[in-house]
Amino acid sequence: MTSVPVTPDSIMRAADGTPLKQKLAQAQRAAQMKALALIAPLFLFIVISFLVPIGAMLMNAFYDPDIHDQMPQTVAAIETWDGQSLPDETVFAAFVADMKAAHKAKSSAQIGKRLNYEVPTLKSKVTVTARKLDKIEAGPWKEAVIAIDPVWGEPETWATIKRASSTYTPFYLLNVMDLKQTADGHITTVEDNRKIYRDVLWRTLGISFLVTVITLILGFPVAYMLATVPQKTASLLMILVLLPFWTSLLVRTTAWSILLQDGGVVTQFMSITGITWLLNALGLISGEPQLFKTRFATVMAMVHIQLPFTLLPIYSVMKTISPTYMRAARSLGAKPGYAYWRVYMPQTLPGVAAGCLLTFILCLGYYITPALVGGPTDNMISGFIDSAMNQENNWGKASALGAVLLTATMILYYVYNKLVGIDRMKLG
């Protein structure tokens, strides 16, 4: 078979003489540029309002320039210190020069605050030392500094300064995992009276998991009913499901605080119906039930808020399942329960997984609800982030806690993608 040679006359051309293939490529490029122009505002919005803050948070979790910038002479002099005995006169002279400069710049409190994160009470000692050194004109500086406060005669204090002198530090990330770095560089757990963050992390995960399970138990039957009843009835019931979205989260949480307080509607209902008497008879409580400022109140309020987020993805998947599958299973001899379990339930897995994932991730970041209706032992990680920012002004700790939450979210996403597949997620 002989091939037909391609000549300029045999190439298909547009009306203006341009080859048709080239014209098609130009049209495709123009369409792509228009599509990019349409999504560019959304892309910039995501970058500015989402990616940049997350990047800044991750950076602050290990970026710590305070000591490096405020004590440059001390940082340079202590770099060659062996970390065993007290530093020599050169290091103390550099320390004095930095303290005098910090006192004049009124930045000694900032240095003390950073060192106080690792060694409590150092903030006041730094400010007092800087003020007293400003009045001393000549050395020897080693004896003069130690005479001001014996803490400067302890090698551990200078080891803390050396660790904090680096621009990048693992201190904040270690701190929020109840770990610390010793003077010789080894990582160990903190003292028992300072171990709080692991408990807070497990508490956050535990409450989130409990709320997710309860919303699944409550939401799955309702989603099934919505997917199977006539459309008119389903529309009316859907309004009731979406009713909580008509009010803000703060209003709903405040309403629960009123309902669950001592002598409130819930406790009175329990007394009238005999639930209080039964609980007392079983020895579960003594006297009137205490619901407000408890774990029960926190979980109850969170379940009320999160129930639609679990229900709606399940409902959206159930709505797409054809009833012919169940009829086919029945025609092949399967009993109703068996057919439901083996035929219908597996098809709802994408919706169940999506709803549970969404609820669990949202629960990880709860702050208002535990603060208003929960007790002192119900604070979750978000509450500690707020405390680190607004009370301690410790942005490094807040960023490290945020990084822990982000890591937990990414692990959940990875597990979901492995078990279900992100391409099968259906949220509505």
N, C-alpha and C positions, 0 to 999 in steps of 0.2 A: 504494500500500500504506500503510495507516494504522498508526502505531506504538501499542503498548499502553502507556498511562501506568503509571508505577511508583508504587504507593501503599504506605503503611505496611503494609497487610494482605498485599500481594503479596511482601514481602521475606521470604526464608527465615530462620528464627530457630532458635536452639538451644533446648534444653529450658527454660533459665532466662529466655528472652525476648530474649537478646542476639542481634543480627544475626549470621548465620553468617559473613559476611566479616570482621567485627570479631573474632569468636571465633577464626577461623583465624589472623588477624594476631597475636593474643595468644599462641596456641600456638607460632607461629614465633619470636616474640621470646623466649619461655621456652626454646625449644630452642637458640637462639643463645646465650643467657646461660649455659646449662649447658655448651655446647661451649667457650665462653670460659673458664669456671671450670675445665674439665678441662685446657686447654692453658696456663693462667696459670702454674702451677709450672715447666713446661718453658720458657716464654717468659722468666720471671724468671731461671731458671738460665742461659739463653743470654746474656741481657743482662749479668748479674753476672760470669759466668766467661769470657765471650768478647768481647762488644762493649765493655765498660768497659775491660778490659786493652788491647785494640787501640786504643781512643781515647786512653788514657793514653800508650801507646807513640808514637802519632803526635804527640801534644802535646809529649812530651819531645824529639822529634826537632828541634823548632825553638823550644821554650820554654826560655829561658836567663836566669833572674832573678838569678844570683849577683852579678855586678858591679853591677847596678842596685840591689840590696838592700843589699849590703855597702859600697858606695862612693857613697852618695846625693849628698854634696856635690861630689865630683869629677864625677859624671855631669851635675849641673846646671851646673857651671862650664865644663866642656869642650864643652858643646853648641854654643857660639858660636865655638869655635876653628876657624880656617881650614884646619887640617890641613897647612900648609906649614912654617912656622917653629916654633920651640919655643913652647909655651903661656906665657902671662904669669904674673906672680906670683900672681894670683888663683887660677888653676888649681892651682898648686903648693901654695898655702896650703890649699885644699880637700883636696888629696891628702894633705897632712900630717895634717889633722884626721881624715880617714877612716882613715889608717894607724894613728894613735894609738888610735882607737876600736876598730879591728880587733885591735890588739895586746892591748888590755884584754879584749876579748871572745873572744880566742884564735881568731879567724876569718881571720887573715892567710894561713894555709896554704890555706884554701879559695879566697881571691882568687888566690893564686899558682897554684894548680892549674888554675883556669880560664884564666888568661893563658898558662900553660905549654902548653896545647893548641895555641896558635897560635905562640908563640915559646918554644922549649925553653930551659931554665935560668932562666926568669923566676920559677918557684916559689921557688927558694932566694933569689933577689934580693929578692923581695917580703917574705919573712919576715925577712931580715936588715935590710932598710930599715925595716920597721915596728918592729923591736926597737931600732935605733939612734935613730930619730926620737923614740921615747918618752922618751929621755933628754935631748933638746934642748928647751929652754924657749921660745926666741924665734928669729925669722928674722933676715935675709931667707931665705925658704924655698927659693927657686929654687937658689941657690948651695949651700945646705946639703944638699938632696936629691941634686943632681948630684955633690957631693963624696963622698957615701956610695957611689954606684955610677955610673959613666959611662953606663950604659944609660938612665938617666933624662934624659940630655942628647941622646937620639936621637929625632927626630920620629916615627920608625916605631913606637917603643914607645908613645907617646901615641895614635898612630893605632889601634893594637891595642886600647888601653883604650877609645877612643871607639867602635870597632866592637862591642866586647863589652858596652858600656853599655846596649844596647837589650834590652828584655825578650824580644823575639822576634828570632831570628837565623837566617840560612841557613847558618851556619858548619858545623854537624854534617853537614847534607845535602851541602854542597859537599865537605867533607872526605872522606866515604865515596865520592865520585866523583872523587877526586884533583884537586879544584879548590880554589881559594882566592880570597879577595877582597882586592884590593890596597888601599893607603891611599887611593887616589882613587875607590874603589868599583867598579873594574872586576874582572871575574872572569877568572882565568887558571889554567893548570895549575900544579900544585905542582912542586917540583924532582924531577929524575929519581930521586934516591935515596930519595924518599918516595912514589913511585908504587907502591902495592901493591893498592889496593882494586879497581881495574878488572880487574887480573889475577885477583884472588880471585873476582870476579863471573863472569868468563868461565870460570874453572876450575870453579866450582860448576855453571854451566850446561852446560859440556862433559861433566863426569862424570855429571850427571843425564841428559843426552841419551844418552850411551853406555850407561848402565845400562838406560835405557828401551828402546833398540834391541835390546840383548842379551836382555832379558826377553821382548820381543815375538817374537824369532826362536825362542827356546826354548819359550815358552809357547803360541804359536799351534798348532803340531802336537799338543802334548799336549791342548790344549782340544778340538781336532777329534777326537782319539781318544776322549776322555771323552764327547763328544756323540754318537758313532756306535757305540761298543761296547755290548753288552748291559748292562742296568742293574746286574746283580750285579757284573760286572767293573768298571763305572764307579764303583760305590760303594767298592770296594776301592782302586782307584787314587786316588779323591778323598781317602781317608784319608792316603795317602802325600803328596799335594799339600799337605794341611793340617797335616801333621806338624810343620813348623817353627813353627807357631803354639803348639805345646804347650810351648815353652821361650821364655824372655824374649830380647829382642834382645841384651842384654848377654852372656848365656850363649852365644848363637850366635856373636857377634863374638869372644868369648874363645876359643871352639873353633877358629875360623879362624886366630887368632893362633898357636895351638899347631900346627895342621896346616901352616901356611906358614912357620914359623920355620926357620932354617938347620939342616939335618940332620933336619928333620921328616918326616912321612909323605909329603908331596907331593914333596919333593926326593928322597927315597929311591926313590919310585915312578918318578920321571923317570930316575933313574940305572939302575934295574933294567931298565926297558923300552927304554933306549937313547935316550930323548928328549934327555937332557943331551948325549950324544955327538953327536947330530944337530945340535943348536943350536950346539955348539962348532965342528963341521965347517962349518956355514954362516956362521960368524963373527958370529952374533948375540949370543953371550955368551962369556966367557972363564972357564973353571973351573966351579965349582958355581953353579947359578942362585940369584940373590938375590931371593926372592919377598916376604919379610916387610918391612914398612915401605916398600912401593912402591905405585905407582898400580895395578899389577895386583892386589895384595892388596885394596886399597880397592874396586875395581870388582867383584872376585870375591865378596867378602863382601856387598856391597850387592845384587848380582844374586840371591844366595841368599835374602836377606831379602825382596826385592821381587817375586820371581817369582810368588808366589800372588796378589799384588795386580793384576798384569797378566793373569794367566791366568783368574781367576774371572769378571770381567766378560765376557771373550770367550766363555767356556764358557756363561754364562747366555744370551747371544744365540744362539750356535750351537744350543743345545738347543731353541730355539723355531723354528728354520728347518725347514720340512717337507721331507722327502726327495723329495716329488713334484715339486719344482721341478727337481731334477737329472734325474729320470726324464723329465720333459717336454722338457727341453733335449736329452737323448739321443734321444728319439723324433723330434725335429725335425732330427736329423742332426748335432748338435754332438758333437765328440770329448770324451772325459772331461776332458782338461786345459782345453780351451776352455770347456766348461760350468762347470767349477769356478771358472775365473778370471772369467768374465763373469756368471755367475748366482749362485754361492754366495758368492764373496768380497765383492761389494758389500753383501750383506745382513749381513755380519759387521762392517761399518764402525762402527756405534754402539758395539759392545763393544770393538773395537780402540781406538777413540778414547778411550773412558771408561777403559779399563785403562791406556793410555799416559799419559793426563792425570793419573790418580791416582798412578801410579808416579813421574812426573816431579816433581809437586808435593811428594810425600813425600821424594824424594831431595834437593830443594832445602834441606830443613831437617836433613839428616843431620849429626850431631856426634860421637856415640860411635864409630861405625865408622871414620871417617877418623882419629880420635884414637888408636885402639887398634892398627889394622893398617896405617894409612897412614904415609907419610913426612912430613918437614917441608914438602914442596911439595904435599901433598895436603890441607891444611887448607881447609875450605870456610867459607862465610860464617858458619855457626852457630858454628864454633870461634872466630872473631874476635868474635862477639857475647859469647860466654862470657868471653873474655879481657878485653873492654872492661868487663864488669860485675864480674867477680871479681878481676881483677888491677889494672886501671887505675881502677876505680870511676868510669868515665866512662859514665854512663847516657845522655847525649845521643848519643854515638857508637853505643852499643848500639841505641838506639831508631831512629837513622837507618839502620843496617844492617838492622834489622827492617822498616823502611818500604820499603827496597829489595826485600827478599824478598816483602813483601806486594804491591808493585807488579808484580813479575815474575809472581806467582800470578794477579793480576787480569788481566794481559795474556794469559796462557795461557787463562784462562777466557773472555775475550772472543774470542780466536781460535777456541777450540773451539765457542763458541756460533755464530760466523759460519760455520764450515765444516760442522759436524755438527748443531748445535742442541741446546741443553741439555735440551729436552723429549724427545730421543731417547736420553738417557743411561740406560744399564742397568748397575747395579753388581752385581746378583745376582738 
